[in-house]
């Protein structure tokens, strides 16, 4: 391995080819983690009659993206350097209906005996300056190969629907302005992030009310009203963001994370 890493340090093109093979183990890590998430999801649906996971997206960083990150962080162009320092090659984004679901799912994942929690960054309780909210976990998960077991880094991002909608628009704006967002747009983004947080709080309260009404004898009329309010809140939030950013073109998101 040492001989290989020295080769790649002086010949990044060879490392790029090797990265394609190296990335395979991260695919296996994603497969393992997605299986764990699907088990939690199905258990909730069948036993608790509730789904705390709206949907999941996963990705593996491209060799080009990995090499750019090595360069940006002034790290060695070597497989060993990547293995030790780049912890978000494999990434999964978990979208939940409510903030309580975000923390519920994260706790269940962290408690699994074969998962090692490496890092936890709570941007929900402590949003980034631009308004970004999400719960980030860096974990290690075992991948059982034919001749060995490897502990592989996986980055998890857990967020609500409103947080994800905001992050998607912010990403589009970021690239529209070539990473130089005007101050006025930055302020609009921050205001929209506040609106997203307020929406999440309202949704949580409505959900709690609905749960309470389900225990009553004749909840149909009240449940219908709450469902209408729920849809109204979603529509209002979408209208607010579209009013701010109506001219933002669609940009495909190829990556998970802000690094």
Secondary structure, 3 states (H helix, E strand, C coil): CHHHHHHHHHCHHHHHHHHHHHCHHHHHHHHHHHHHHHHHHHHHHHHHCCCCCCEEEEEECCHHHHHHHHHHCCCCCCHHHHHHHCCCCEEEEEEECCHHHHHHHHHHHHHCCCEEEEEEEECCCCCCCCCCCCEEEEEEEEEECCCCEEEEEEEEEEEEHHHHHHHHHHHHHHHHCCCCCCHHHHHHHHHHHHHHHHHHHHHHHHHHHHHHHCCCCCCHHHHHHHHHHHHHHHHHHHHHHHHHCCCCCCCCCCCCCCC
